[in-house]
């Protein structure tokens, strides 16, 4: 297992793997998946112990988005039968957040559909942040409002936001195949604006949209260069009524390999299992906790997750513990960095030398050639549109 030993050593030193090594992780066989999980788990435990950070989503404004992101049920022209509503009032958003916080979440993620916020929208979200923080001491608040204009990140920081999320989603080379109403460069610019304003940058990806292994490695290397503190890994939820409704390319084992690759490339960063874990990881979710140190509790923006109590039981049964409000998520060298919430110092989550993705030069673990990925059978029974929580009169799932 020379590959895995090398990757563990590099992860403990915060050293960037080569692209060939990252591709080799994705190319390992299902027979080797437990070895891959065990190796990446050593890196995860070194930097984050056995703590699991819980995050809770509040969808402030659902549907009716003018952007055409193919994966999104809120997109322009979506025929998905999702909840549609305009901005929640601050007290409504605070009430929705309270359910997640009561369930053990330490971060609330405030999300709104749309290309990006107007200045009036920023004022509205500022009031919501204040309402949540006034009622919940020590809570972290992350905003996810789309593309930011100059000065808006600073205003969110002044309003009390701790973090800003804007995902790259896929590789630069294939981004135009997924979205045409804005560019990959627009997304990079927003992450950089958040970083420059002193917000903790959060940016991740979506796997399962028909991308290649090279695309996955490319976007994760690009994320390492951007140096976010948090990297959410979403697995596509193929929603009826969206262009990607028939895309079922993931297996539980492939999801584990993707998470392991992300952990090796970004060893000291909060890796979060985000949307789609219930749909694609299914009964292997507990294994994924050995790779990621963060999950979303309960439901997502427009789809339902498993019961919040089931999440807590899973964490305990797998031998992990929920991270407390008073505990600092990031390792000390990142938490105390002055360049945003994570520094580009040598050996950190740092940069890579070129933007190309490179090619895979050969075998997986022990030099064995990996079989081509096998698409999973559609599990449409596991995809449920959210009908509770924010925007409804029903109690949220947390």
Phi, psi and omega in degrees: 000047183301321180301310184292321177299319178297316182292323176297313180301317180293320180297322179289338178260001184061035181264137182290127173293165171281162176297323179298322178292318179296318178295325180295327176298315180293335183271356179296157183275165176299331179296334184260003190296326179291326176294320179296315179298317181297320181292310180295330177297328177296320179291316179301313182291327179299318185266334187228006180059221179247024180278144175235119178276133179257134179236151183227128182270137170234117180274100186290331184208119192245132175082182172060036180274138180280353180275159187246032180303119191296334184277350195258132179285349179262006188291165173301126178083004180298137175255008179294139184273064184262169172293136177233125178202156178274189191305131170291146173288155181308318181292328177291316179296320179296321178295320178295319180295328183301327180295316179293320179294323177295332179277357177115000179291144175249349176232135174252129180253113182265116188240141176221134178291155179132165180294319181179163185280146165280170176298326177295322177297320178299318176299319181297315180292326177301319177295324178291318177301315180298317181298319181290316183287329178296329185261351185220097182294132175085358181290143172267142177234127176246133177258145177219093191238008181098202184291133183262140172270166180305133176089344184286324178298319179297320180293322177294320178297315179297330180282351178112001177296140178264331187212163174223132179254133169205110187278146171283327174077307181210182184290156178300323184295329184251004186299321181295340177282342184260321184220137179242348186272352168208173187248165174301319180298326176300318181293316178301318181300319181293319177299319180293323177298316179298314180301313184295332180278356180089008174279150173288117183281136179233120182206135184216211189216168171238124176257149176104015181264015181095010182287162176270169174301321180298321177298316181297314179295321181299313183291324180290322175294324177295322177295319179299322179295322178289336174062052173288158175281334184229135179237098175285132175252108178265143171249124187311127170263104184287098184271132175301138181097000176244158181299337183258022183298335182261009183272101178235085187249359189255148168239163176303321181293321179294322177300319179295319179296320179297314179298321179295318179299317178299317180297319180293323182282325180237071192293326187253023182252150174293106176266121187247127171281117186251220187303144172093000182295322180292327183284321189250322176281323177052239185287353177267008178306318180301326178297325183294338177294341175284351182248317181256149180247018185204142175218165168272138178267131173078220189276167178255199186293307182235359179234159182268142172260184178286165183303139179303322178298323178295323176299314181294320177296318180300315180298314181293315182296330181277000177087020178252173180225148179288132180290129182282160181301324183278353181273142178273127185293310190278153173302156188303320184294335177270319183296332183257004181295148182265340181275084188071217179255012177200138187256156177267024181297157181304134179085352178280211179284356164022188183248166174246167193279330179221160187269353180289162184269337183076177181234161181273122186271356180155196198315175179263217180298138179061022177075010181278142178282135181275145176287156177298144180303140178257122180293140179280157176290139181304132177245063181298340178293341181265359180258110181237130177290136180294128179234015183221170178080214186309133179085002179228175176263005182265151179296141179287164176266118178207000000 
